[in-house]
């Protein structure tokens, strides 16, 4: 059996396993009275619709191959790190960071610094210790990767969706910010969320994890699927431990929280994972991720820094 056929076989198995996992998670939410409709909606929009558009936008992209010298060792090390990350950071670390300072600029600065260390600095050190090179996973991909077409079209679609399906605009108008404030708050808010959400999560999950899992499984699509599931699961400890009534996906049932993160968050990971697999442009997924989180957090950003 050729390596290409073996890779396709692994991708089919991974896709079937994901369908069962996502379907089972959604069914559990339905059976236990959880919010199963959000999972269906998100999967239809992000997992299917936007992923299909992203596939078309990245047609002809010549993504370079990222070599991993020790796939099993590096993938295993990353799995262990993600387990540490999910429990120690999202579960306990973020809770500690939110208690050191009261809500305000000091707290947000501490949280951003902690996120950069845990998502970027420590994983980078881990790869360097294992002898891996950082250059291939930090490519900007500005030429030959359909960068601008994908950024502009997908960015506009994502912004439109955010305006429609989230209360972002209503929250912003409820402040209400002045024109003078918005002139500086809008671009700085985008920059802040691009660092806090885009740089941190995309470096850890796409540049570090997805490249290792792709090499280990010998299939880019199996790598995308596994990373997307872990992307969702990594949020479960934090949601369960720091959430509460009124927080989307929170429940006193830990299995329901896990099911929520798989049903709702993993399809978003599929979209960003596909774009990264097709382009290997870390900057592209960072900017698109920043756009998704920009408007929903802009009102809070304005209130924090004014």
ZINOR-V545938 format. One record per residue. N is the residue number from 1. PSI is psi in degrees with one decimal (* if undefined). OMEGA is omega in radians with two decimals (999 if undefined). BURIAL is 1 if it has 16 or more other ideal C-beta (glycine too) atoms within 10 Angstrom, else 0. Layout:
n/psi/omega/burial
N/PSI/OMEGA/BURIAL
N/PSI/OMEGA/BURIAL
//
This chain:
n/psi/omega/burial
1/130.9/-3.13/0
2/160.4/3.13/0
3/-35.6/-3.13/0
4/-44.2/3.13/0
5/-38.2/3.10/0
6/-40.2/3.11/0
7/-39.4/3.11/1
8/-39.7/3.12/0
9/-42.8/3.11/0
10/-39.3/3.13/1
11/-41.0/3.13/1
12/-43.7/3.11/0
13/-44.0/-3.14/0
14/-40.9/3.13/1
15/-41.6/3.13/0
16/-41.8/3.12/0
17/-39.7/3.13/0
18/-41.7/3.13/1
19/-42.3/3.12/0
20/-41.9/-3.12/0
21/-47.1/3.14/1
22/-43.7/3.13/1
23/-40.7/3.11/0
24/-38.9/3.12/0
25/-43.8/3.13/1
26/-40.2/3.11/1
27/-38.1/3.13/0
28/-41.4/3.10/1
29/-41.5/3.12/1
30/-44.8/-3.07/1
31/-27.6/-3.07/0
32/9.0/3.09/0
33/17.6/3.10/0
34/178.0/-3.12/1
35/85.2/-3.14/1
36/-22.6/-3.08/1
37/-34.0/3.12/0
38/-39.9/3.11/1
39/-43.5/3.13/1
40/-44.0/-3.13/1
41/-48.2/-3.12/0
42/-41.5/3.13/1
43/-41.7/3.14/1
44/-40.3/-3.08/0
45/-55.5/-3.04/1
46/-48.9/-3.06/1
47/-33.4/-3.10/1
48/-63.1/-3.02/0
49/-58.6/-3.09/0
50/-32.3/3.09/1
51/-38.0/3.09/1
52/-40.2/3.10/0
53/-42.6/3.12/0
54/-37.6/3.10/1
55/-44.2/-3.14/0
56/-41.6/-3.12/0
57/-29.8/-3.09/1
58/11.8/3.08/1
59/134.7/-3.13/0
60/-2.8/3.11/0
61/136.2/-3.14/1
62/79.5/-3.10/0
63/128.3/3.13/1
64/150.0/3.09/0
65/133.1/3.11/0
66/115.0/-3.10/1
67/136.3/3.06/0
68/116.4/-3.02/1
69/-36.0/-3.09/0
70/74.4/-3.00/0
71/-48.6/-3.08/1
72/-44.9/-3.12/0
73/-46.4/-3.10/0
74/-40.1/3.10/1
75/-40.5/3.10/1
76/-41.4/3.12/0
77/-40.1/3.12/1
78/-38.7/3.09/1
79/-44.1/3.11/1
80/-40.3/3.13/0
81/-40.7/3.14/1
82/-35.1/3.07/1
83/-45.0/3.07/0
84/-44.0/-3.12/0
85/-47.1/-3.06/1
86/-41.5/-3.06/1
87/-53.4/-3.03/1
88/-37.8/-3.08/0
89/-62.0/-3.09/1
90/-30.5/-3.13/1
91/-50.5/-3.04/1
92/-42.7/-3.04/0
93/-45.7/-3.13/1
94/-36.5/3.08/1
95/-41.3/3.09/0
96/-45.1/-3.09/0
97/-34.0/-3.13/1
98/-12.1/-3.11/0
99/-16.6/-3.10/0
100/-44.3/3.12/0
101/152.4/3.01/0
102/162.4/3.13/0
103/131.0/-3.11/0
104/-171.9/-3.09/0
105/-39.8/-3.12/0
106/-43.2/-3.14/0
107/-45.1/-3.11/1
108/-36.2/3.11/1
109/-42.6/3.11/0
110/-43.9/-3.14/0
111/-44.9/3.13/1
112/-45.8/3.13/1
113/-42.4/3.13/0
114/-40.8/3.13/1
115/-41.3/3.14/1
116/-38.3/3.12/1
117/-47.9/-3.03/0
118/-37.1/-3.08/1
119/-28.0/-3.01/1
120/-57.9/-3.01/1
121/-52.7/-3.09/0
122/-44.1/3.07/0
123/-36.5/3.11/1
124/-42.3/3.10/1
125/-40.3/3.12/0
126/-45.1/3.13/1
127/-42.3/-3.14/1
128/-41.4/3.12/0
129/-34.8/3.14/0
130/3.4/3.09/0
131/11.2/-3.14/0
132/154.3/3.12/1
133/139.9/-3.13/0
134/-24.1/-3.09/0
135/-49.7/-3.09/0
136/-28.5/-3.08/0
137/-1.8/-3.13/1
138/25.8/3.14/0
139/140.3/3.09/1
140/-38.1/3.10/0
141/39.5/-3.09/1
142/-17.5/-3.11/0
143/136.7/3.06/0
144/4.1/-3.10/0
145/15.1/-3.10/1
146/37.3/-3.03/1
147/-57.7/-3.00/1
148/-39.0/3.12/0
149/-46.4/-3.12/0
150/-42.3/-3.12/1
151/-47.2/-3.06/1
152/-50.8/-3.08/0
153/-50.7/-3.12/0
154/-36.4/3.11/1
155/-44.1/3.12/1
156/-39.0/3.11/0
157/-45.0/-3.13/1
158/-42.3/3.11/1
159/-41.4/3.11/0
160/-43.3/3.12/0
161/-42.8/3.14/0
162/-41.4/3.13/1
163/-32.1/-3.06/0
164/-45.0/-2.96/0
165/-4.7/3.10/0
166/158.2/3.12/0
167/26.0/-3.02/0
168/-52.6/-3.09/1
169/-37.5/3.10/0
170/-40.2/3.12/0
171/-41.2/-3.14/1
172/-43.4/-3.13/1
173/-20.9/-3.14/0
174/-9.8/-3.09/0
175/-50.3/-0.39/1
176/141.6/-3.12/0
177/149.5/3.07/1
178/165.2/3.12/0
179/-39.7/3.13/0
180/-38.8/3.11/0
181/-43.9/-3.07/0
182/-26.7/3.14/1
183/-37.1/3.11/0
184/-30.7/-3.05/0
185/-37.0/-3.10/1
186/-52.9/3.13/1
187/-38.2/3.13/0
188/-33.2/3.08/0
189/-39.4/3.08/1
190/-43.5/3.12/1
191/-42.8/-3.12/0
192/-47.5/-3.12/1
193/-29.1/3.07/1
194/-36.9/3.08/1
195/-49.3/-3.00/1
196/-36.6/-3.11/1
197/-48.5/-3.05/1
198/-59.0/-3.10/1
199/-47.2/-3.03/1
200/-58.2/-3.03/1
201/-36.4/-3.13/1
202/-34.4/3.09/1
203/-47.4/-3.09/1
204/-49.8/-2.99/1
205/-37.4/-3.13/1
206/-57.1/-3.03/1
207/-42.2/-3.09/1
208/-61.7/-3.01/1
209/-51.0/-3.04/1
210/-38.8/3.14/1
211/-37.8/3.12/1
212/-43.3/-3.12/1
213/-34.6/3.08/1
214/-44.9/3.14/1
215/-40.0/-3.12/1
216/-46.2/-3.09/1
217/-8.1/3.14/1
218/34.5/3.13/1
219/120.6/3.12/1
220/-35.2/-3.07/1
221/-34.6/3.02/1
222/-37.1/3.08/1
223/-41.8/3.10/1
224/-45.9/-3.07/1
225/-47.4/-3.14/1
226/-43.2/3.14/1
227/-38.9/-3.14/1
228/-40.7/3.09/1
229/-45.2/3.13/1
230/-32.9/3.07/1
231/-43.1/3.10/1
232/-48.8/-3.09/1
233/-33.3/-3.11/1
234/-22.2/-3.13/1
235/-11.6/-3.04/1
236/-47.7/-3.13/1
237/-42.6/-3.14/1
238/-41.6/3.14/1
239/-41.4/-3.10/1
240/-42.5/-3.03/1
241/-31.9/-3.05/1
242/-3.7/3.13/0
243/-171.7/-3.13/0
244/179.1/3.12/0
245/133.3/-3.12/0
246/-12.8/3.10/0
247/126.7/-3.11/0
248/126.4/3.08/0
249/-10.0/-3.12/1
250/147.1/3.11/1
251/157.8/3.02/1
252/-11.2/3.10/0
253/109.2/-3.10/0
254/-32.2/3.11/0
255/-33.4/3.10/0
256/-36.2/3.08/1
257/-44.5/3.11/1
258/-44.3/3.13/1
259/-38.2/3.12/1
260/-44.7/-3.10/1
261/-35.1/3.10/1
262/-46.4/-3.06/1
263/-36.9/-3.00/1
264/-41.1/-3.02/1
265/-33.9/-3.09/1
266/-34.5/3.08/1
267/-31.6/3.07/1
268/-39.8/3.07/1
269/-35.0/3.10/1
270/-43.3/-3.12/1
271/-52.2/-3.12/1
272/-34.6/3.11/1
273/-39.9/3.11/1
274/-45.2/-3.13/1
275/-42.3/-3.14/1
276/-41.0/3.14/1
277/-35.1/-3.08/1
278/-23.4/-3.03/1
279/-27.3/-3.01/1
280/25.3/3.11/1
281/104.1/3.13/1
282/-37.4/3.14/1
283/-38.4/-3.11/1
284/-49.6/-3.12/1
285/-29.8/3.08/1
286/-48.2/-3.12/1
287/-40.5/3.13/1
288/-39.5/3.09/1
289/-40.9/3.10/1
290/-38.5/3.12/1
291/-37.9/-3.13/1
292/-37.5/-3.07/1
293/-7.2/-3.03/1
294/-65.1/-3.07/1
295/-41.1/3.12/1
296/-21.1/-3.12/0
297/1.8/-3.04/1
298/-40.0/3.14/1
299/-43.8/3.11/1
300/-37.5/3.11/0
301/-44.3/-3.14/1
302/-46.0/-3.13/1
303/-34.3/-3.11/0
304/-39.5/-2.97/1
305/10.6/3.06/0
306/*/999/0
//
